[in-house]
Amino acid sequence: MSTNNQVTEKKEAGLPANLMSEMVADSGVGLDNVTADDMQIPFLRILQALSPQLIKTNSGYIKGAEQGDIFNTVTHQVWKAEDGILVVPCYFEQKLLEFVPRSQGGGFIQELKKTDPNVLAVQKDKETGMDMLPSGNELVRTGQHYVKILNDELGMLEPAIIDMKKTQMKRSKIWVTQMSMQTIKLPDGSAKPAPMFSTKWKLKTVADGNDKGSWYSWQIEKIGLVDTLSMYNECKEFHANVSSGAVKSSAVTDDLPSTNTVNEDEVPF
């Protein structure tokens, strides 16, 4: 017969029940001093032909990933292009980022405010199409969408940021417009604007391009309303934390090229 000191054969979530019990009892231990400043909100990115994650000799290589797939910059989880990913948008903001043009070495300088005199003095370069600041640096307008990923594998909601810039800014504007058009119908037949975090969206990717080259772009489709009150409240809390400044993203993204030209050295994002 088994005794209380013996490991039970019963398992929960793939682990022995007694081990699972101890883990639950110690929930959160060791993370006492961790704050939002110590963590990084992952970005969701589209893998393009020259993405480091597709190059076997690169340290960021992800086995099995393909062009057009979506990946998480922190967990390195990959979603296939045709399957897509389900998210609930919670907050949106546009960032104005100053970069040294790649032709001059490249590099992030700073994030600018909309009221900055240099932003107001931006002029578009006729040859490259870039928005140029008086300093000679490039202004990159980026739409940042804070979302919660509906991760069925983990049975939880995960925070992430989808940053849309350059050729993807059109997709960002369309998505924001679609979100602003969502309504909640009331019993009396009237309707009110729906909260951003009340609706689920499926994000896939599709082949795209122009006369300068080809790449993959976001394809966005409304799925429906969130399913449970707990999901709604968690997304609402994420919105509140971002809007209050309790949760912030880094202004810099690591894959911003300096032109809209698609060639062997860069993609237009």
C-alpha positions in Angstrom: 0.0 0.0 0.0 1.1 3.5 -0.5 1.9 5.9 2.3 1.7 9.6 2.8 5.4 9.9 2.2 5.3 8.2 -1.2 4.8 10.1 -4.4 1.3 9.6 -5.7 0.8 8.4 -9.2 -2.0 10.9 -9.8 -0.9 13.9 -11.9 -2.3 17.3 -12.5 -1.3 19.4 -15.5 1.4 16.8 -16.3 3.0 17.0 -12.8 2.6 14.9 -9.7 -0.3 16.1 -7.5 1.9 16.7 -4.5 4.4 18.8 -6.5 1.6 20.8 -8.0 0.2 21.4 -4.5 3.5 22.8 -3.3 3.9 25.1 -6.3 0.4 26.5 -5.7 1.3 27.1 -2.0 4.4 29.0 -3.1 2.7 31.0 -5.8 4.6 34.2 -6.6 7.5 33.5 -4.2 10.7 35.0 -5.5 9.0 37.7 -7.5 8.3 40.0 -4.6 10.5 42.8 -5.7 9.7 42.6 -9.4 7.9 45.7 -10.7 6.7 46.8 -14.2 10.1 48.6 -14.7 11.8 45.2 -14.5 9.7 43.6 -17.2 9.4 44.0 -21.0 6.1 43.9 -22.9 6.7 41.8 -25.9 6.1 43.0 -29.4 4.2 40.9 -32.0 6.1 41.1 -35.3 5.7 39.8 -38.8 8.7 37.7 -40.0 10.0 39.1 -43.3 12.4 37.6 -45.8 15.5 39.1 -44.1 14.3 38.8 -40.5 17.1 37.5 -38.2 14.8 34.9 -36.9 14.9 33.2 -40.3 18.7 33.1 -40.6 20.2 29.9 -39.2 23.5 31.5 -38.3 21.8 34.3 -36.3 21.5 34.0 -32.5 17.8 34.9 -32.8 17.0 32.0 -35.2 13.7 30.3 -34.6 13.5 26.7 -36.0 10.5 26.1 -38.2 9.6 29.8 -38.6 8.7 31.0 -42.1 8.3 34.3 -43.9 4.9 35.8 -43.1 4.6 34.1 -39.7 3.9 36.2 -36.5 6.3 35.9 -33.6 6.5 37.1 -30.0 9.8 39.0 -29.4 10.1 37.8 -25.8 8.8 34.2 -25.8 9.7 33.5 -29.4 6.3 31.8 -29.8 5.3 31.6 -33.5 1.9 31.7 -35.1 1.6 30.6 -38.7 0.6 33.3 -41.2 -2.6 31.5 -42.3 -3.7 30.6 -38.8 -3.1 34.1 -37.3 -3.5 35.2 -33.7 -6.6 36.2 -31.7 -6.3 39.5 -29.7 -8.3 42.0 -27.8 -7.1 45.6 -28.4 -6.9 47.6 -25.2 -5.1 50.9 -25.9 -3.7 52.8 -28.8 -1.2 55.6 -29.2 0.9 57.1 -32.0 4.6 57.6 -31.3 6.9 59.9 -33.2 10.4 58.5 -33.3 13.6 60.3 -34.5 16.2 58.2 -36.3 19.5 58.9 -38.0 19.0 57.8 -41.6 20.6 54.4 -42.4 22.6 56.0 -45.1 24.4 57.9 -42.3 24.8 55.0 -40.0 21.3 54.7 -38.6 20.3 54.7 -34.9 17.5 55.8 -32.6 17.8 59.4 -31.2 14.6 60.1 -29.2 10.9 60.1 -29.0 9.3 63.4 -29.9 6.0 65.1 -28.9 3.4 66.1 -31.4 3.9 69.7 -30.3 7.6 69.7 -30.8 8.6 72.6 -33.2 10.8 70.1 -35.1 7.8 67.8 -35.8 5.8 70.8 -37.0 8.6 71.6 -39.4 8.9 68.2 -41.0 9.2 68.0 -44.8 8.8 65.0 -47.0 11.9 64.0 -49.1 10.8 63.7 -52.7 13.2 61.0 -53.6 12.9 58.7 -50.6 9.4 59.6 -49.3 10.8 59.9 -45.8 9.6 62.6 -43.3 12.7 64.6 -42.7 13.3 66.7 -39.6 15.2 70.1 -39.7 18.2 68.2 -38.2 18.4 65.9 -41.3 17.1 62.9 -39.3 14.1 60.9 -40.1 10.7 61.1 -38.3 9.0 57.7 -38.1 5.4 57.7 -37.2 4.4 54.5 -35.4 1.0 53.3 -34.4 1.3 51.2 -31.2 -1.6 48.9 -30.4 -1.5 47.4 -26.9 -3.4 44.1 -26.9 -4.1 41.0 -24.9 -3.3 37.7 -26.7 -5.9 35.0 -26.3 -3.4 32.1 -25.7 -5.3 28.9 -25.6 -2.2 26.8 -25.0 -1.5 28.6 -21.7 -5.2 29.2 -20.9 -4.5 32.9 -20.2 -4.3 36.4 -21.6 -0.9 37.7 -22.5 0.0 41.4 -23.0 1.7 42.5 -26.2 2.3 45.5 -28.4 1.7 45.5 -32.2 3.6 48.5 -33.7 2.6 49.5 -37.2 4.8 51.9 -39.1 5.7 53.0 -42.6 3.8 50.8 -45.1 1.8 49.3 -42.2 0.4 52.7 -41.0 -2.4 52.3 -43.5 -3.4 49.1 -41.8 -3.2 50.8 -38.4 -5.5 53.6 -39.5 -8.0 51.2 -40.9 -8.0 49.1 -37.7 -8.5 52.2 -35.5 -11.3 53.3 -37.7 -13.0 49.9 -37.5 -12.7 49.9 -33.7 -14.2 53.4 -33.5 -17.3 52.1 -35.4 -18.1 49.3 -33.0 -21.3 49.8 -31.0 -23.3 48.1 -28.3 -27.0 47.8 -29.0 -29.3 48.6 -26.1 -32.7 47.0 -25.3 -34.5 50.1 -26.5 -32.9 49.8 -30.0 -30.4 52.6 -29.5 -26.6 52.1 -29.6 -23.5 53.4 -27.8 -19.9 53.3 -28.8 -18.3 50.0 -27.7 -15.2 50.1 -25.5 -12.0 49.2 -27.4 -11.4 46.2 -25.1 -14.8 44.6 -25.7 -14.0 43.1 -29.1 -11.9 40.2 -30.3 -10.0 40.4 -33.6 -8.1 37.9 -35.7 -4.8 39.0 -37.1 -3.3 37.1 -40.0 -0.7 38.1 -42.6 -0.9 38.3 -46.4 1.7 38.9 -49.2 1.9 42.5 -50.1 4.2 44.8 -52.1 4.6 47.5 -54.7 6.9 48.3 -57.6 9.9 48.5 -55.1 9.5 45.1 -53.7 7.4 42.6 -51.7 6.7 41.9 -48.0 4.0 40.6 -45.7 1.3 42.9 -44.2 -1.3 42.5 -41.5 -4.8 41.3 -42.3 -7.3 42.2 -39.6 -10.8 40.7 -39.1 -13.4 41.3 -36.4 -14.4 38.0 -34.6 -16.9 39.2 -32.0 -17.3 40.4 -28.4 -15.3 39.0 -25.5 -16.7 35.9 -24.0 -16.5 36.4 -20.2 -16.6 39.1 -17.6 -13.2 38.1 -16.3 -11.7 38.5 -19.7 -13.4 41.9 -20.1 -12.1 43.1 -16.7 -8.6 41.9 -17.4 -8.5 43.8 -20.7 -10.0 46.9 -19.0 -7.4 46.8 -16.3 -4.6 46.6 -18.9 -6.1 49.6 -20.6 -6.1 51.5 -17.3 -2.5 50.6 -16.5 -1.3 51.8 -19.9 -3.3 55.0 -20.0 -2.2 55.9 -16.5 1.5 55.3 -17.3 1.8 52.3 -14.9 2.7 50.2 -18.0 5.0 51.6 -20.7 6.6 50.4 -23.8 10.1 51.2 -25.0 10.0 53.8 -27.7 12.7 52.1 -29.7 12.0 49.2 -32.0 14.9 47.1 -33.3 13.9 46.8 -36.9 13.2 50.2 -38.2 14.9 50.9 -41.6 15.5 54.4 -42.8 13.7 54.3 -46.1 10.6 52.9 -47.8 12.7 51.2 -50.4 12.6 47.4 -50.5 16.0 45.9 -51.5 18.4 43.2 -50.5 19.3 45.0 -47.3 16.0 46.0 -45.8 12.3 45.7 -45.6 9.9 48.7 -45.4 9.3 48.5 -41.6 
